[in-house]
Amino acid sequence: MSVTVAHTLDDALASLAATPTATVLAGGTDLMVELNGGHRRTDAVVSVNRVRELRSWRHDPAAATLHIGAAVTYAELAAEPLASFAPALAQAARTVGSPQIRNAATIGGNVGTASPAGDGLPVLSALDAVVHLASLAGRRDVAFAEFATGPKRTVLQPGELITGITIPVLSGYQGYAKVGVRNAMVIATASACLAVDVPGRSVRLALGSVGPVILRAPEAEALAVAAADFEAGAIDADAVEAFGAAAGRAARPIDDHRSSAAYRRRAIEVLARRLLVRAFPGTPGGE
């Protein structure tokens, strides 16, 4: 096996152009499990975790956006100052594996793996993130909603590399929640992210582990927007129930070794309602 350690983005792109079938290695938290378990083989690896451009981030106050390099780790996302710019992403980051995993796992790796159970992915969906790709042939931006085409399948072309993700910095509540077979170091049985943009009068809800890709719940979002009092931070209790039911209808769960489809759908209903009440704490009855 050949291993190339890139120190610049140009080095990484040149290596991928020379060997388009090479496997990109960042944190390796998914890749090494697959290789060690014999579920994946590769003859060439391009390591990118020493590429400074991929390890950096920048906040643009004028555009109200946050650009996160693909090799930024979940430990960094969980800490300040990034946690204040993207609170739900920080919440999701804190649920990723153990401290050792969070210090190695990267957001670009999570996006590239494209597992519906990826903890950061419902947040990126709810925030309408943009994924930045590069190759020697040029660069392109892909809406997060269009990036994954199925479980662990993406629009990445041979020789392309994820260089970063851009998300809006919203003014309003953001929250992430998941359920699993235990309280820590667990793959999500079902997960959800809710993000509110008060100035834009929007409520976004994204669902994980209940479909082949991360799903949005447009019916539930429309119900919440119609019923919400954004200034008072309150929403009608009946609307909360309807929101949860609509979220459940948006789910497309399956039965597998971790859960039944019925449990997953019910979990989504409960998570969605809880997140909505947290977003609008003036709601009668609360949680």
Secondary structure, DSSP 8 states (H G I E B T S, - for coil): -EEEE-SSHHHHHHHHHH-TT-EEESS-TTHHHHHHTTS---SEEEE-TT-HHHH-EEEETTTTEEEEETT-BHHHHHSTTHHHH-HHHHHHHHTSS-HHHHTT-BHHHHHHHT-TT-TTHHHHHHTT-EEEEEETTEEEEEEHHHHEEETTEES--TT-EEEEEEEE--SS-EEEEEE-SSSSS---SEEEEEEEETTTTEEEEEEESSSSS-EE-HHHHHHHHHHEETTTTEE-HHHHHHHHHHHHHH------SS--HHHHHHHHHHHHHHHHHHHSTTSTT--
